[in-house]
Amino acid sequence: MNLKDYIRSIPDYPKKGILFRDITTLIKDENAFTETINQIVERSKKFNFTKIAAIESRGFVFASAASYLLKKPFVMLRKKNKLPADVHSVDFELEYGTATIEVHKDSINKNDKVLIIDDLIATGGTAEAAAKLIEISEGKVAAFIFVINLFDLEGSKNLIKKQYKVENLIDFPGH
């Protein structure tokens, strides 16, 4: 099954010049969604990890299913002011603005090795912020798995340069 066939491309969303890769067409097809989760689970076997984390919100779709199948605890990396207890926060740049993500201080422990799953990597700003949250929490990033890599925006390449392990299921140009 070619998962690329299940991704819808929307030009000029959320603003002019951005070609948005929409995963809703993939997750609404039970066979494509199942294949995506199976590929994430299979690729995760390359890595030694104790927890799975995902970036709000589309990453939750994939990471929660993988967490369930792999029987690993699931950690939510959320947008600012969405978590009720004490948090660590990281500010970062997006392709079209700035944002903050947070994690509960008690979600990740010193010896945790965390697999980070998200739907897409573009420039890598969000992924780097997620890695910083894991490291601020005294955990280690085991690896990243992305459903979609916008290869010409070089986010995956930048993570690899910083010594992170990265897996991508689908490659698309970002423009």
C-alpha positions as CSV (number, residue, x, y, z in Angstrom):
1,M,0.0,0.0,0.0
2,N,1.4,3.4,-1.0
3,L,0.5,5.7,2.0
4,K,1.3,8.7,-0.2
5,D,-2.0,8.0,-2.1
6,Y,-3.9,8.8,1.1
7,I,-2.5,12.2,1.8
8,R,-4.4,15.2,0.5
9,S,-2.4,18.3,-0.5
10,I,-4.0,21.7,0.1
11,P,-2.3,24.8,-1.4
12,D,-2.1,28.1,0.5
13,Y,-3.2,26.7,3.9
14,P,-3.0,27.9,6.6
15,K,-1.5,30.9,4.7
16,K,-0.4,31.7,1.1
17,G,2.7,29.9,0.0
18,I,2.2,26.8,2.3
19,L,1.3,23.5,0.7
20,F,-0.5,21.7,3.6
21,R,-0.2,17.9,3.7
22,D,-3.5,16.7,5.2
23,I,-3.5,13.4,7.1
24,T,-7.3,13.3,7.6
25,T,-7.7,11.4,4.4
26,L,-5.3,8.8,5.6
27,I,-6.8,8.3,9.1
28,K,-10.4,8.1,7.7
29,D,-9.4,5.0,5.7
30,E,-9.2,2.0,8.1
31,N,-6.7,0.1,5.9
32,A,-4.4,3.1,5.4
33,F,-4.5,4.0,9.1
34,T,-3.8,0.4,10.1
35,E,-0.9,0.2,7.7
36,T,0.5,3.5,9.0
37,I,0.3,2.3,12.6
38,N,1.9,-1.0,11.7
39,Q,4.8,0.7,10.0
40,I,5.3,3.0,13.0
41,V,5.3,-0.1,15.3
42,E,7.7,-2.0,13.0
43,R,10.1,0.9,12.7
44,S,10.0,1.5,16.5
45,K,11.5,-1.9,17.0
46,K,14.9,-0.5,16.0
47,F,15.1,1.6,19.1
48,N,15.4,1.1,22.8
49,F,12.7,3.2,24.6
50,T,10.6,3.2,27.7
51,K,8.0,5.8,26.8
52,I,6.3,7.3,23.7
53,A,5.6,11.0,23.5
54,A,3.6,12.9,20.8
55,I,3.2,16.5,19.8
56,E,-0.2,18.0,20.0
57,S,-2.5,17.3,18.3
58,R,-2.2,15.2,15.2
59,G,0.8,13.3,16.7
60,F,-1.6,12.0,19.4
61,V,-3.6,10.1,16.7
62,F,-0.6,7.9,15.8
63,A,1.3,7.8,19.0
64,S,-1.6,6.7,21.2
65,A,-2.3,3.8,18.9
66,A,1.4,2.8,18.8
67,S,1.6,3.2,22.6
68,Y,-1.4,0.8,23.0
69,L,0.1,-1.8,20.7
70,L,3.6,-1.6,22.2
71,K,2.4,-1.4,25.8
72,K,4.4,1.7,26.5
73,P,3.3,4.7,28.6
74,F,2.1,7.7,26.5
75,V,3.3,11.3,27.2
76,M,1.4,14.3,25.7
77,L,3.5,17.3,24.6
78,R,0.8,20.0,24.6
79,K,0.3,23.6,23.6
80,K,0.8,26.3,26.3
81,N,-1.7,26.4,29.2
82,K,-3.3,23.0,28.3
83,L,-1.8,20.9,31.1
84,P,-3.1,21.4,34.7
85,A,0.0,20.4,36.8
86,D,3.5,21.8,37.0
87,V,5.1,21.9,33.6
88,H,8.4,22.4,31.7
89,S,7.9,24.8,28.7
90,V,9.9,25.4,25.5
91,D,9.3,28.3,23.1
92,F,10.1,27.7,19.4
93,E,9.7,29.1,15.9
94,L,7.2,27.7,13.3
95,E,7.3,28.3,9.6
96,Y,4.6,30.8,10.1
97,G,4.9,32.1,13.7
98,T,6.0,31.1,17.2
99,A,4.6,28.7,19.7
100,T,5.2,27.0,23.1
101,I,4.9,23.4,24.0
102,E,4.8,21.9,27.5
103,V,5.0,18.6,29.4
104,H,4.1,17.8,33.0
105,K,7.2,17.7,35.1
106,D,6.3,14.3,36.4
107,S,5.7,12.7,33.0
108,I,9.4,11.9,32.2
109,N,11.9,10.5,34.6
110,K,15.7,10.6,34.6
111,N,16.2,7.1,33.1
112,D,13.4,7.3,30.5
113,K,14.2,6.9,26.8
114,V,11.5,8.5,24.8
115,L,10.4,7.8,21.3
116,I,8.7,10.9,19.8
117,I,6.0,10.4,17.2
118,D,4.4,13.1,15.1
119,D,2.4,13.4,11.9
120,L,4.8,15.6,10.0
121,I,8.2,17.2,10.1
122,A,8.9,20.4,8.1
123,T,11.7,22.7,9.3
124,G,12.1,20.7,12.6
125,G,11.4,23.5,15.0
126,T,8.6,21.7,16.8
127,A,10.6,18.5,16.9
128,E,13.6,20.2,18.4
129,A,11.4,21.8,21.0
130,A,10.0,18.4,21.8
131,A,13.5,17.0,22.2
132,K,14.4,19.9,24.5
133,L,11.3,19.1,26.7
134,I,12.5,15.5,27.0
135,E,16.0,16.6,27.9
136,I,14.9,19.3,30.4
137,S,12.9,16.5,32.1
138,E,16.2,14.6,32.3
139,G,15.1,12.0,29.8
140,K,16.8,11.0,26.6
141,V,15.4,11.1,23.1
142,A,15.5,7.5,21.8
143,A,14.4,8.5,18.3
144,F,11.7,10.4,16.2
145,I,9.2,8.8,13.9
146,F,7.3,11.0,11.5
147,V,4.5,9.9,9.2
148,I,5.4,12.7,6.6
149,N,8.8,14.3,6.0
150,L,8.8,17.5,3.9
151,F,12.3,16.7,2.7
152,D,13.1,20.0,1.0
153,L,12.5,21.8,4.3
154,E,15.3,19.7,5.8
155,G,13.9,19.2,9.3
156,S,14.8,15.5,9.4
157,K,18.3,16.3,8.1
158,N,18.7,18.9,10.8
159,L,17.7,16.5,13.6
160,I,20.2,13.9,12.2
161,K,22.9,16.5,12.2
162,K,22.2,17.0,15.9
163,Q,22.7,13.3,16.5
164,Y,19.0,12.3,16.8
165,K,17.7,9.1,15.1
166,V,14.9,9.7,12.7
167,E,12.5,7.6,10.7
168,N,10.0,8.9,8.1
169,L,7.2,6.8,6.5
170,I,6.5,9.2,3.6
171,D,8.5,11.8,1.8
172,F,6.9,14.8,0.1
173,P,8.3,18.2,-1.1
174,G,7.2,21.0,1.1
175,H,6.4,23.4,-1.7
